[in-house]
Amino acid sequence: MKHLGLFAAGVLFGTAGLKILSSKDAKKVYSHTTAAVLRAKDCVMQTVTNVREDAEDVYADAKDINERRAAQEDAEVIEDASEEKADEE
């Protein structure tokens, strides 16, 4: 008899729970929560875009620095070679 009472209480609680979860008020809560999540997603995606753009700028600057450094080293090698040739003559 005790088990039958627990089973009936569980069914009643489950049925009431389903009605509460599918009520208009619950649907409003779901809608507002989903809207908040979508806003957060947009904010995160904007931040990711900004970080990506900044990283691309840093990468481009680093490439420019390395190209200038390589050109400067090439000029120094040519200058050293010219001095050695002049010393030999």
A tleap script that builds the chain and sets N, CA, C and O, in Angstrom:
source leaprc.protein.ff14SB
mol = sequence {
  NMET LYS HIE LEU GLY LEU PHE ALA ALA GLY
  VAL LEU PHE GLY THR ALA GLY LEU LYS ILE
  LEU SER SER LYS ASP ALA LYS LYS VAL TYR
  SER HIE THR THR ALA ALA VAL LEU ARG ALA
  LYS ASP CYS VAL MET GLN THR VAL THR ASN
  VAL ARG GLU ASP ALA GLU ASP VAL TYR ALA
  ASP ALA LYS ASP ILE ASN GLU ARG ARG ALA
  ALA GLN GLU ASP ALA GLU VAL ILE GLU ASP
  ALA SER GLU GLU LYS ALA ASP GLU CGLU
}
set mol.1.N position { 0.818 -1.193 0.000 }
set mol.1.CA position { 0.000 0.000 0.000 }
set mol.1.C position { 0.863 1.258 0.000 }
set mol.1.O position { 0.542 2.246 -0.661 }
set mol.2.N position { 1.987 1.207 0.768 }
set mol.2.CA position { 2.885 2.348 0.851 }
set mol.2.C position { 3.505 2.628 -0.523 }
set mol.2.O position { 3.625 3.784 -0.927 }
set mol.3.N position { 3.894 1.582 -1.229 }
set mol.3.CA position { 4.518 1.742 -2.551 }
set mol.3.C position { 3.537 2.323 -3.555 }
set mol.3.O position { 3.910 3.130 -4.405 }
set mol.4.N position { 2.289 1.910 -3.452 }
set mol.4.CA position { 1.260 2.431 -4.353 }
set mol.4.C position { 1.037 3.920 -4.099 }
set mol.4.O position { 0.831 4.681 -5.045 }
set mol.5.N position { 1.076 4.337 -2.854 }
set mol.5.CA position { 0.928 5.754 -2.500 }
set mol.5.C position { 2.094 6.576 -3.024 }
set mol.5.O position { 1.897 7.678 -3.535 }
set mol.6.N position { 3.322 6.042 -2.898 }
set mol.6.CA position { 4.503 6.743 -3.414 }
set mol.6.C position { 4.454 6.864 -4.944 }
set mol.6.O position { 4.816 7.890 -5.520 }
set mol.7.N position { 3.994 5.781 -5.575 }
set mol.7.CA position { 3.871 5.813 -7.038 }
set mol.7.C position { 2.860 6.868 -7.461 }
set mol.7.O position { 3.134 7.639 -8.381 }
set mol.8.N position { 1.698 6.925 -6.816 }
set mol.8.CA position { 0.653 7.912 -7.146 }
set mol.8.C position { 1.156 9.323 -6.906 }
set mol.8.O position { 0.873 10.222 -7.698 }
set mol.9.N position { 1.891 9.531 -5.832 }
set mol.9.CA position { 2.445 10.855 -5.541 }
set mol.9.C position { 3.467 11.248 -6.610 }
set mol.9.O position { 3.522 12.406 -7.025 }
set mol.10.N position { 4.262 10.297 -7.047 }
set mol.10.CA position { 5.251 10.565 -8.094 }
set mol.10.C position { 4.590 10.931 -9.407 }
set mol.10.O position { 5.033 11.851 -10.094 }
set mol.11.N position { 3.531 10.214 -9.762 }
set mol.11.CA position { 2.803 10.512 -10.998 }
set mol.11.C position { 2.168 11.896 -10.911 }
set mol.11.O position { 2.236 12.675 -11.862 }
set mol.12.N position { 1.552 12.199 -9.772 }
set mol.12.CA position { 0.926 13.507 -9.576 }
set mol.12.C position { 1.964 14.623 -9.653 }
set mol.12.O position { 1.746 15.639 -10.313 }
set mol.13.N position { 3.086 14.428 -8.979 }
set mol.13.CA position { 4.151 15.441 -8.995 }
set mol.13.C position { 4.719 15.607 -10.408 }
set mol.13.O position { 4.981 16.729 -10.841 }
set mol.14.N position { 4.909 14.504 -11.124 }
set mol.14.CA position { 5.420 14.567 -12.494 }
set mol.14.C position { 4.461 15.274 -13.423 }
set mol.14.O position { 4.883 16.071 -14.261 }
set mol.15.N position { 3.182 14.997 -13.289 }
set mol.15.CA position { 2.169 15.647 -14.128 }
set mol.15.C position { 2.111 17.137 -13.831 }
set mol.15.O position { 2.048 17.953 -14.751 }
set mol.16.N position { 2.132 17.496 -12.559 }
set mol.16.CA position { 2.111 18.913 -12.185 }
set mol.16.C position { 3.385 19.595 -12.679 }
set mol.16.O position { 3.345 20.731 -13.151 }
set mol.17.N position { 4.503 18.902 -12.569 }
set mol.17.CA position { 5.770 19.473 -13.046 }
set mol.17.C position { 5.747 19.748 -14.531 }
set mol.17.O position { 6.233 20.788 -14.976 }
set mol.18.N position { 5.189 18.832 -15.307 }
set mol.18.CA position { 5.090 19.046 -16.754 }
set mol.18.C position { 4.189 20.230 -17.084 }
set mol.18.O position { 4.489 21.009 -17.990 }
set mol.19.N position { 3.090 20.366 -16.353 }
set mol.19.CA position { 2.192 21.501 -16.591 }
set mol.19.C position { 2.892 22.807 -16.255 }
set mol.19.O position { 2.733 23.796 -16.971 }
set mol.20.N position { 3.665 22.822 -15.177 }
set mol.20.CA position { 4.393 24.030 -14.792 }
set mol.20.C position { 5.449 24.364 -15.844 }
set mol.20.O position { 5.600 25.524 -16.229 }
set mol.21.N position { 6.177 23.353 -16.308 }
set mol.21.CA position { 7.233 23.586 -17.290 }
set mol.21.C position { 6.695 24.035 -18.644 }
set mol.21.O position { 7.402 24.698 -19.403 }
set mol.22.N position { 5.447 23.678 -18.955 }
set mol.22.CA position { 4.888 24.062 -20.249 }
set mol.22.C position { 3.911 25.234 -20.137 }
set mol.22.O position { 3.179 25.511 -21.088 }
set mol.23.N position { 3.885 25.920 -19.005 }
set mol.23.CA position { 2.977 27.052 -18.826 }
set mol.23.C position { 3.481 28.273 -19.598 }
set mol.23.O position { 4.633 28.316 -20.028 }
set mol.24.N position { 2.596 29.268 -19.766 }
set mol.24.CA position { 2.960 30.488 -20.494 }
set mol.24.C position { 4.074 31.238 -19.776 }
set mol.24.O position { 4.980 31.772 -20.416 }
set mol.25.N position { 4.008 31.279 -18.449 }
set mol.25.CA position { 5.050 31.972 -17.688 }
set mol.25.C position { 6.406 31.296 -17.868 }
set mol.25.O position { 7.428 31.969 -18.003 }
set mol.26.N position { 6.411 29.992 -17.871 }
set mol.26.CA position { 7.671 29.263 -18.064 }
set mol.26.C position { 8.213 29.522 -19.462 }
set mol.26.O position { 9.421 29.676 -19.642 }
set mol.27.N position { 7.326 29.572 -20.451 }
set mol.27.CA position { 7.771 29.844 -21.822 }
set mol.27.C position { 8.361 31.242 -21.936 }
set mol.27.O position { 9.316 31.452 -22.684 }
set mol.28.N position { 7.802 32.204 -21.198 }
set mol.28.CA position { 8.384 33.554 -21.192 }
set mol.28.C position { 9.792 33.529 -20.607 }
set mol.28.O position { 10.703 34.179 -21.119 }
set mol.29.N position { 9.952 32.776 -19.535 }
set mol.29.CA position { 11.282 32.655 -18.924 }
set mol.29.C position { 12.255 32.029 -19.911 }
set mol.29.O position { 13.389 32.490 -20.042 }
set mol.30.N position { 11.823 30.983 -20.606 }
set mol.30.CA position { 12.685 30.340 -21.605 }
set mol.30.C position { 13.055 31.325 -22.702 }
set mol.30.O position { 14.207 31.371 -23.134 }
set mol.31.N position { 12.085 32.114 -23.157 }
set mol.31.CA position { 12.340 33.078 -24.231 }
set mol.31.C position { 13.326 34.149 -23.789 }
set mol.31.O position { 14.247 34.493 -24.530 }
set mol.32.N position { 13.136 34.680 -22.575 }
set mol.32.CA position { 14.052 35.716 -22.076 }
set mol.32.C position { 15.453 35.151 -21.850 }
set mol.32.O position { 16.451 35.819 -22.119 }
set mol.33.N position { 15.515 33.939 -21.363 }
set mol.33.CA position { 16.818 33.310 -21.150 }
set mol.33.C position { 17.529 33.075 -22.477 }
set mol.33.O position { 18.729 33.322 -22.595 }
set mol.34.N position { 16.795 32.603 -23.466 }
set mol.34.CA position { 17.384 32.372 -24.787 }
set mol.34.C position { 17.839 33.680 -25.410 }
set mol.34.O position { 18.899 33.732 -26.034 }
set mol.35.N position { 17.045 34.749 -25.250 }
set mol.35.CA position { 17.437 36.053 -25.782 }
set mol.35.C position { 18.718 36.545 -25.120 }
set mol.35.O position { 19.584 37.105 -25.791 }
set mol.36.N position { 18.847 36.341 -23.809 }
set mol.36.CA position { 20.057 36.751 -23.102 }
set mol.36.C position { 21.270 35.965 -23.593 }
set mol.36.O position { 22.356 36.524 -23.748 }
set mol.37.N position { 21.087 34.689 -23.835 }
set mol.37.CA position { 22.182 33.858 -24.349 }
set mol.37.C position { 22.599 34.333 -25.733 }
set mol.37.O position { 23.791 34.386 -26.034 }
set mol.38.N position { 21.640 34.675 -26.574 }
set mol.38.CA position { 21.969 35.164 -27.923 }
set mol.38.C position { 22.715 36.495 -27.860 }
set mol.38.O position { 23.638 36.726 -28.641 }
set mol.39.N position { 22.317 37.373 -26.932 }
set mol.39.CA position { 23.037 38.642 -26.768 }
set mol.39.C position { 24.467 38.390 -26.307 }
set mol.39.O position { 25.404 39.031 -26.785 }
set mol.40.N position { 24.628 37.463 -25.385 }
set mol.40.CA position { 25.967 37.128 -24.898 }
set mol.40.C position { 26.813 36.556 -26.028 }
set mol.40.O position { 27.999 36.867 -26.139 }
set mol.41.N position { 26.210 35.727 -26.860 }
set mol.41.CA position { 26.925 35.145 -28.000 }
set mol.41.C position { 27.401 36.246 -28.935 }
set mol.41.O position { 28.543 36.216 -29.394 }
set mol.42.N position { 26.533 37.225 -29.226 }
set mol.42.CA position { 26.922 38.329 -30.094 }
set mol.42.C position { 28.083 39.120 -29.500 }
set mol.42.O position { 29.004 39.520 -30.213 }
set mol.43.N position { 28.033 39.339 -28.206 }
set mol.43.CA position { 29.110 40.068 -27.524 }
set mol.43.C position { 30.427 39.293 -27.616 }
set mol.43.O position { 31.474 39.874 -27.903 }
set mol.44.N position { 30.375 38.002 -27.376 }
set mol.44.CA position { 31.578 37.175 -27.446 }
set mol.44.C position { 32.134 37.152 -28.870 }
set mol.44.O position { 33.345 37.244 -29.066 }
set mol.45.N position { 31.259 37.032 -29.851 }
set mol.45.CA position { 31.718 36.999 -31.240 }
set mol.45.C position { 32.359 38.335 -31.637 }
set mol.45.O position { 33.337 38.344 -32.384 }
set mol.46.N position { 31.824 39.460 -31.152 }
set mol.46.CA position { 32.424 40.760 -31.435 }
set mol.46.C position { 33.815 40.852 -30.805 }
set mol.46.O position { 34.744 41.377 -31.418 }
set mol.47.N position { 33.954 40.343 -29.586 }
set mol.47.CA position { 35.257 40.346 -28.924 }
set mol.47.C position { 36.251 39.476 -29.684 }
set mol.47.O position { 37.410 39.858 -29.847 }
set mol.48.N position { 35.815 38.326 -30.144 }
set mol.48.CA position { 36.681 37.436 -30.916 }
set mol.48.C position { 37.133 38.127 -32.201 }
set mol.48.O position { 38.300 38.031 -32.581 }
set mol.49.N position { 36.222 38.817 -32.863 }
set mol.49.CA position { 36.565 39.538 -34.092 }
set mol.49.C position { 37.603 40.616 -33.810 }
set mol.49.O position { 38.559 40.770 -34.570 }
set mol.50.N position { 37.423 41.364 -32.725 }
set mol.50.CA position { 38.383 42.413 -32.375 }
set mol.50.C position { 39.757 41.826 -32.071 }
set mol.50.O position { 40.772 42.367 -32.508 }
set mol.51.N position { 39.795 40.733 -31.332 }
set mol.51.CA position { 41.080 40.102 -31.007 }
set mol.51.C position { 41.752 39.592 -32.273 }
set mol.51.O position { 42.963 39.733 -32.439 }
set mol.52.N position { 40.963 39.000 -33.167 }
set mol.52.CA position { 41.514 38.483 -34.422 }
set mol.52.C position { 42.105 39.622 -35.257 }
set mol.52.O position { 43.193 39.482 -35.815 }
set mol.53.N position { 41.390 40.749 -35.343 }
set mol.53.CA position { 41.903 41.883 -36.111 }
set mol.53.C position { 43.188 42.424 -35.496 }
set mol.53.O position { 44.132 42.754 -36.215 }
set mol.54.N position { 43.228 42.516 -34.162 }
set mol.54.CA position { 44.430 42.990 -33.488 }
set mol.54.C position { 45.600 42.035 -33.731 }
set mol.54.O position { 46.730 42.476 -33.946 }
set mol.55.N position { 45.333 40.748 -33.697 }
set mol.55.CA position { 46.392 39.761 -33.938 }
set mol.55.C position { 46.918 39.870 -35.365 }
set mol.55.O position { 48.119 39.725 -35.594 }
set mol.56.N position { 46.034 40.123 -36.321 }
set mol.56.CA position { 46.474 40.288 -37.708 }
set mol.56.C position { 47.347 41.535 -37.847 }
set mol.56.O position { 48.326 41.518 -38.592 }
set mol.57.N position { 47.005 42.616 -37.141 }
set mol.57.CA position { 47.821 43.831 -37.173 }
set mol.57.C position { 49.205 43.578 -36.589 }
set mol.57.O position { 50.212 44.013 -37.148 }
set mol.58.N position { 49.248 42.871 -35.459 }
set mol.58.CA position { 50.534 42.557 -34.824 }
set mol.58.C position { 51.375 41.693 -35.752 }
set mol.58.O position { 52.579 41.912 -35.884 }
set mol.59.N position { 50.750 40.715 -36.395 }
set mol.59.CA position { 51.467 39.832 -37.318 }
set mol.59.C position { 52.043 40.617 -38.490 }
set mol.59.O position { 53.188 40.400 -38.885 }
set mol.60.N position { 51.249 41.527 -39.044 }
set mol.60.CA position { 51.730 42.339 -40.168 }
set mol.60.C position { 52.890 43.229 -39.732 }
set mol.60.O position { 53.867 43.370 -40.468 }
set mol.61.N position { 52.799 43.830 -38.549 }
set mol.61.CA position { 53.895 44.657 -38.043 }
set mol.61.C position { 55.164 43.827 -37.836 }
set mol.61.O position { 56.265 44.276 -38.154 }
set mol.62.N position { 55.002 42.628 -37.307 }
set mol.62.CA position { 56.159 41.759 -37.076 }
set mol.62.C position { 56.829 41.379 -38.401 }
set mol.62.O position { 58.057 41.348 -38.491 }
set mol.63.N position { 56.022 41.092 -39.426 }
set mol.63.CA position { 56.592 40.774 -40.734 }
set mol.63.C position { 57.370 41.963 -41.283 }
set mol.63.O position { 58.464 41.792 -41.823 }
set mol.64.N position { 56.814 43.171 -41.150 }
set mol.64.CA position { 57.507 44.375 -41.622 }
set mol.64.C position { 58.838 44.558 -40.896 }
set mol.64.O position { 59.852 44.870 -41.519 }
set mol.65.N position { 58.832 44.365 -39.586 }
set mol.65.CA position { 60.067 44.509 -38.804 }
set mol.65.C position { 61.115 43.508 -39.280 }
set mol.65.O position { 62.280 43.866 -39.457 }
set mol.66.N position { 60.710 42.263 -39.488 }
set mol.66.CA position { 61.659 41.242 -39.934 }
set mol.66.C position { 62.175 41.530 -41.341 }
set mol.66.O position { 63.351 41.294 -41.622 }
set mol.67.N position { 61.327 42.030 -42.221 }
set mol.67.CA position { 61.771 42.375 -43.578 }
set mol.67.C position { 62.772 43.520 -43.544 }
set mol.67.O position { 63.777 43.485 -44.254 }
set mol.68.N position { 62.504 44.544 -42.718 }
set mol.68.CA position { 63.458 45.657 -42.602 }
set mol.68.C position { 64.776 45.194 -42.010 }
set mol.68.O position { 65.844 45.616 -42.452 }
set mol.69.N position { 64.702 44.324 -41.005 }
set mol.69.CA position { 65.927 43.810 -40.380 }
set mol.69.C position { 66.740 42.989 -41.382 }
set mol.69.O position { 67.963 43.111 -41.437 }
set mol.70.N position { 66.063 42.156 -42.172 }
set mol.70.CA position { 66.758 41.344 -43.172 }
set mol.70.C position { 67.399 42.242 -44.234 }
set mol.70.O position { 68.527 41.990 -44.657 }
set mol.71.N position { 66.692 43.282 -44.663 }
set mol.71.CA position { 67.254 44.208 -45.650 }
set mol.71.C position { 68.469 44.932 -45.082 }
set mol.71.O position { 69.453 45.153 -45.789 }
set mol.72.N position { 68.399 45.302 -43.802 }
set mol.72.CA position { 69.523 45.983 -43.169 }
set mol.72.C position { 70.730 45.044 -43.055 }
set mol.72.O position { 71.865 45.458 -43.288 }
set mol.73.N position { 70.483 43.792 -42.701 }
set mol.73.CA position { 71.577 42.817 -42.611 }
set mol.73.C position { 72.191 42.561 -43.982 }
set mol.73.O position { 73.408 42.415 -44.096 }
set mol.74.N position { 71.359 42.506 -45.029 }
set mol.74.CA position { 71.887 42.327 -46.381 }
set mol.74.C position { 72.755 43.509 -46.779 }
set mol.74.O position { 73.803 43.331 -47.399 }
set mol.75.N position { 72.329 44.705 -46.429 }
set mol.75.CA position { 73.114 45.899 -46.759 }
set mol.75.C position { 74.451 45.872 -46.016 }
set mol.75.O position { 75.471 46.266 -46.580 }
set mol.76.N position { 74.462 45.415 -44.764 }
set mol.76.CA position { 75.708 45.334 -44.005 }
set mol.76.C position { 76.643 44.286 -44.597 }
set mol.76.O position { 77.856 44.496 -44.627 }
set mol.77.N position { 76.108 43.169 -45.067 }
set mol.77.CA position { 76.934 42.128 -45.679 }
set mol.77.C position { 77.553 42.668 -46.963 }
set mol.77.O position { 78.737 42.447 -47.218 }
set mol.78.N position { 76.776 43.363 -47.764 }
set mol.78.CA position { 77.298 43.941 -49.014 }
set mol.78.C position { 78.360 44.980 -48.696 }
set mol.78.O position { 79.381 45.052 -49.379 }
set mol.79.N position { 78.129 45.787 -47.666 }
set mol.79.CA position { 79.099 46.815 -47.279 }
set mol.79.C position { 80.396 46.175 -46.808 }
set mol.79.O position { 81.483 46.631 -47.161 }
set mol.80.N position { 80.279 45.106 -45.998 }
set mol.80.CA position { 81.477 44.403 -45.533 }
set mol.80.C position { 82.239 43.797 -46.702 }
set mol.80.O position { 83.469 43.842 -46.733 }
set mol.81.N position { 81.513 43.227 -47.668 }
set mol.81.CA position { 82.159 42.635 -48.816 }
set mol.81.C position { 82.874 43.702 -49.645 }
set mol.81.O position { 83.965 43.463 -50.163 }
set mol.82.N position { 82.257 44.880 -49.768 }
set mol.82.CA position { 82.884 45.979 -50.515 }
set mol.82.C position { 84.147 46.448 -49.822 }
set mol.82.O position { 85.137 46.734 -50.494 }
set mol.83.N position { 84.146 46.537 -48.500 }
set mol.83.CA position { 85.327 46.953 -47.747 }
set mol.83.C position { 86.448 45.924 -47.885 }
set mol.83.O position { 87.611 46.303 -48.026 }
set mol.84.N position { 86.123 44.637 -47.848 }
set mol.84.CA position { 87.134 43.608 -47.990 }
set mol.84.C position { 87.760 43.663 -49.377 }
set mol.84.O position { 88.969 43.484 -49.528 }
set mol.85.N position { 86.942 43.910 -50.374 }
set mol.85.CA position { 87.461 43.983 -51.739 }
set mol.85.C position { 88.364 45.187 -51.904 }
set mol.85.O position { 89.390 45.114 -52.580 }
set mol.86.N position { 87.981 46.306 -51.280 }
set mol.86.CA position { 88.797 47.507 -51.364 }
set mol.86.C position { 90.128 47.281 -50.631 }
set mol.86.O position { 91.163 47.768 -51.087 }
set mol.87.N position { 90.123 46.577 -49.543 }
set mol.87.CA position { 91.347 46.306 -48.790 }
set mol.87.C position { 92.294 45.410 -49.591 }
set mol.87.O position { 93.513 45.549 -49.485 }
set mol.88.N position { 91.745 44.493 -50.389 }
set mol.88.CA position { 92.561 43.585 -51.186 }
set mol.88.C position { 93.256 44.321 -52.322 }
set mol.88.O position { 94.327 43.905 -52.764 }
set mol.89.N position { 92.671 45.392 -52.790 }
set mol.89.CA position { 93.259 46.105 -53.930 }
set mol.89.C position { 94.310 46.995 -53.445 }
set mol.89.O position { 94.941 47.694 -54.238 }
savepdb mol mol.pdb
quit
